[in-house]
Amino acid sequence: METKLPDTCLSLPPASLRLRLDAGALADNWRTLDQMSGAARAGAAVKADAYGLGASRVVPVLAAAGCRDWFVAHWSEVPSLLAHVPAQSIAVLHGPITDEDVLFAQRSGVRPVLNSIAQAARWQAAGGGTCHVMVDTGINRLGIAMRELGHPVLAELDIDLVLSHLASADEDTDQNAAQLARFRQVRAGVKGRRYSLANSAGIALGADYHADLTRPGIALYGGIPRRDFAGTIRQTAYPEVALIQTRDLSAGDLVGYNATFIADRPIRAGTVSIGYADGYLRCWSSIGKFSFNGKTLPVIGRVSMDLVILDLSAVPECAEGDWLSAEYDLPTASAATGLSQYEMLTLLGRRFARL
C-alpha cells in the first residue's frame, strides 16, 4: 500500500522563476546617491517589498552600505524590516489612519508620517511621541495643506522629520522651483529636527533640494529617472526563467494565442515558465528578449498567463531545464514597452524565487 507522507515532511522543488539581486550594484547605487546628496544623508524607500526585490534581502545590504533611514507605505510592510533595523529608523508614509495604527506605532517605536491635521490630532490624543510630518507643497496627494501650517496642533508635536514630495523632479519644469519655494516656507513655519524633499530624481536637481535627508527609491534599484544618472547607476534586478519545453517548428506553423506569430522558416522554439501573472505583461509580446550564453532569444507570439515562447534557433545547445535571462535593463525595457521603470519592478510576482 502506498504511504502518503504528511505535509510537514514535504519540501517544494526549486522554483522555475528566479529574480537575481546584484547586491554589490545595489550597495554601490546607494553610495552614489548618498554622495550625490552632498551634505545631506541618503535614506531608502523600501516600500512595495523594496520595489519588488524583497525587503528582507535589500535592507541588510543597504544597512551594511551605511543607510540609516527607511520609508515604507503601509503598516503591514513594517515587520519585514524590524528584524534588520531599529524601529525608530522606519517611517510609515501613509500615517495613522486608525487608532490601531497609533497603538502599533507607539508600542513598536516605528515613526508615523502624519499627513493631515486629523492624523496629528489622533496622534496627540493618544499620548503623542516622536513623529514625522508630511506637508503638501504641490503634488496634491498626501500631506498637510500649506494653509494649515499655523494650526495649533502642529506646535504640540515632537517632530523629527518634516517631509514634502516633488511631483515632477524627473522633468525640467517650473513646478520644481515652485515646490522648493513652498518648502522653504515649510522650513520656516514647521519646527522639526530634520527636513526632506528630494526623491531619486530630486537628488539630481542640486543642493538646494537636498535639505537634511534625501529619499531615493527607483534609482537604488537600477532606474534612471533623469539623464543625470546615466552611467552612474547600475542594474540590480535580473529575472531568470527555466526552459521547460523545446519543439521544432516548420514554416507556416502558428504560434501562441490568436496566432499573432507565424513561422516563416524552420525555427527551434522553446517555452519558458513566465507570463503576465508574474508581471511579464502582454506588452512584451513579440518584442521581449531573453539571452543564453550571450546570445539573444526573441519572444515570438503573444505572452500568456504563465508561458512565453522564444526563438531558440541561435542556441542549439540550450536544453530543457536550462536558465535564461530576461533582458531587463529598466530604462531600455521601459522605452520598449511603455511601462514605467517603477512598474517594471513592482509588478514582478510572488512566483519568483528572490535570490
Secondary structure, 3 states (H helix, E strand, C coil): CCCCCCHHHCCCCCCCEEEEECHHHHHHHHHHHHHHCCCCEECEECHHHHHCCCHHHHHHHHHHHCCCCEEECCHHHCHHHHCCCCHHHEEECCCCCCHHHHHHHHHHCCEEEECCHHHHHHHHHCCCCEEEEEECCCCCCCCECHHHCCCHHHHHCEEEEEECCCCCCCCCCHHHHHHHHHHHHHHHHCCCCEEECCCHHHHCCCHHHCCCEECCCHHHHCCCCCHHHCCCCCCCEEEEEEEEEEEEECCCCEECHHHCEECCCCEEEEEECCCHHHCCCHHHCCCCEEEECCEEEEECCCCCCCCEEEECCCCCCCCCCCEEEECCCHHHHHHHHCCCHHHHHHCCCCCCEEC
